[in-house]
């Protein structure tokens, strides 16, 4: 009984990431059209979340989960295409080796995108307020938390950056990452990710089998578990981006798919670039 929602969570992550890899590896002249069409789909997904907010069935949970992934994908496209990022599009100043100056410069590279995601999370909670189906806002919030965790770890320093190749319009981000053996935040990030996985799993398994709460908890647990795996890739010498090289639409797909996957992070990894 537990396999269907876990498989569904994995497929939504896999298919969603592959779609972003393909769209973001196409010529930049296609970006405006792709983002506009994806935006229309995202708006429809938000409306769908509101319509199904009162649906406490398992089908309602699946629908809300898929809608949240679609909305998240649209935001990631806007960042990867360089349309919604931040006011700072320059490399880290040479004299900003640490402290507030480096942090403020790094924050300015992504602040518009982060605010857009936060605003969308508020909208999702607003349209489902007081309703039984909270799967969409919880899914979106989970992605947001895991994504911020990954970005802070990249900022503080991790062993596996794999930043040898960057797309031209995002190359400046490389200067804000650090390659280090580890940082003090990483263990807490793993504990947080595992804790979220356990919380969602226990919440789902504590509900009646086949119910909306059961499906929602299991879906969230699967997503959080993928987040744990993605965090592990920050310290392991493995290239998870190879899973999506086939999805690139260009002949230079191998390198570019790696870049896009590690930034897109349907599960929280938009800051990680390969």
N, C-alpha and C positions, 0 to 999 in steps of 0.2 A: 504493500500500500504506500510505502514512503517513497518508492522509486519515481512515480510519475512527476511529483512536484520538483524533485531534485533534478531529474532529467530535463524538465521544462526550464528550470533556472539556468542550467548549463547551456541549453540550446539558445536561449534568449541572449546570454552573454556571447556565445560563439558567433551566432548569426549577426547580432548587432555589431560586434566588433569587426567582423569581416566586411559588413556593409560600409562602415566608416573607413576602413582601410581602402576599399575600392574607390569610394567617392573622393577621399582626400588624396589619392594617388593620381587622379585624373588631372588634366591641365587646369591651371588656375582660372582660365577663362570660363570654366564650368562652375566655379564655386558659388557665384551669386544665385544662379538658377537652382543648384542643388540645395543650397541653404534655404532659399525661399520655399521650395517644395517641401522640404523637410519641416520647415516652420509651420506650414499649413497642416501637415500630418500631426505635429506636436500639439497644435491648438485643438485639433479634433480629439487628440488623446486626452487633453485636459477636460474637454467637455464630456468625454466618455467616462472619465473618473468621477465627475460630478453626477452623471446619470446613474452610474452603478454603485454609488456610495451607500445606498440603502440595501444593496444585495449582499446578504450574509452567507451566500452559498459558496461552494468551492469554485464554481465557474466564475463568480464575481471576483474572487481572489486572484484567479489566473488572469482575468481580463485586466484588473487594476495593476497587477505586477507587470504585465506586458506593456501597458500604457506608460508606466513610470520609466521603463527601460527606453522606450521610444523618445520620451521627453528628454531624458538624460542624454541620449545619443545626439539629439539636436543641439544641445548645449556644447557637447564635446566637438561637434563639427564646427561650430562657430569659433571655438578656440583654435582648433588645429588649422583652420583655414585663415587664421590671422585676422578675423573680422571683429571678434569680441575678446579682448585680452586685457589690456591695461594701458595707461598713458605712457608707460616707460617701454620703449622698444629698442633700448640700447643695452650694450653689454655692461656688466657690473663695473663700476668705477674702480680704477686701479688702487685708489687709496681706501676703498671700502673693504677692508680685509676681515672685518668682524663688527659685532655690535649693532647699534641701531641703524647706522648708515647703510650697511649691507642689507639688513632686514627690510628697511623701508624701500630700498631700491628694488629688492626682489618682490616685495608685495605689490609694488606699482606695476610690475609686469603682468599681473594676473587679476588685479583687484576688480576690474569691471566684470570679468567672467564670474568671479566668486560672488559678487553682489547679485548678478543675474540668477545664479543658481539658488542663492538664499531667498531671493524674491519669489522664485518659482516654488520653492518648498513651502513658503508661507501661503501661496495661492492654493497649493494642493491640500494643505491642512484646512484652509478656509472653506473650500468646496466640499470637504468631507466632514466638516465639524459636526460632532454629535451623531454621526452615522456609524453603523456597525462595521462597514468595510473601510478599514484604515490601511489597507495593503499598499496603495499607491504612495501616500505621503511617507509611510515608514520605509518603503523601498528606496525612495528618492533620498530621504534623510540618511539612510544607511550608506548609500553610495557617496554622499557628500562627506560623511565622517571618515570613511575609509580613504577617500581621495585626499582629504586634507592631511591625514596621517602619513600617507605615502609622500606627499609633497614636502612636508616638514622633514621627513627622514632624508630625502634627496638634498634638501637645503643644508642639513646638518652634516651629512656625509655618510655614504654607504659604499661597500666594496664594488658593487656591480652597477655601474652607470651605463656602460656600453655606449658612450657618447661620441664615437669616432665619426659618425656621419649625421648631419643635420640638414633639414630642409632650409633653404635660404631665408625664408621669412620667419623662421623660429631659431636661427642659429644663435642669437644673443642669449637664449635661455641657458646654453651650455655654461656660461660664465658664472651662473648662480648655483651650480651644483658642486658638491665636493666629493672626492673619492677618498674614503677613509675606511679603516678596518671596522668601524662601527661608531655608534653614537649612543648617548644615554637614553634617548627617546625610544630607540628601536625595541628594546624588551617590553616597554609599556605598550607599544603599538601592537605587538604580538599578543600580549595579555588582553588588550582591549578587543582585538579581532576575535580571539578565541572566546572571550567572554560574551561578545555579541552573538557568536555562533551558538554557544551553549544556551543563552537566554532564549533566542528564537526557537531553537530546537525543543527545549523544555516547554515553552509556551504552546508550540504546535502539537507536541505529543501529549500534552495535558488536556487538549480539547478532544471532543468526540471525533473518531476517525471518519474522514470524508466530509467534515464540516468546513465552513469557510475559514474558521480560526485555525483549524488543523492545516489546511492548505497554505494559508498565509504564513504561519509560523515555519512550516517546512521550506517554503520558497525562500523566505528571508534567511533561514539557516544555511541553505545551499549557497545563496549569494555571499553571505558572510564568510563561509568556508573558502570560497574562491578568493575572497579578499585576503584570507590568511595565506593562501598559496602565493598570491601576487606579492605580498610583503616578503615572503621567503625568497622570491626571485631577486629581491634587492641585495641579498647577501650571498646568493649562490651563483656560481659561474655557469649559469645556464641561460639560453636565449629562448624565452617563451614566445618571442615574436615570430620564430620560425613556423609556428602553427598557422600563421596567416600570410605567409609569403605568396601563396597561390592567389590571394584575393586582390593583389595589386594589379592595376590596369596598365602599368607601364613596363617596359623592358627592364627598367632599373628597380623592379619590384622588390627584390630581396632586401636591399638597403632601406628603401622607403617604407615598406611594410613594417619593418622593425621600428622605424622612427614613429610611425603613426600608431601602432599598437601600444607602444610604451607610453605614448602621450594620451591616447584615447582612454584607456583604462575604463571601459564600461563599468568596471568594478572599482573605481577609485583611483586609477593610475594616470591621470592626465599629465601629471608632471614628470613621469618617468619616460625618457626618450632613448630610443636605441637607433 
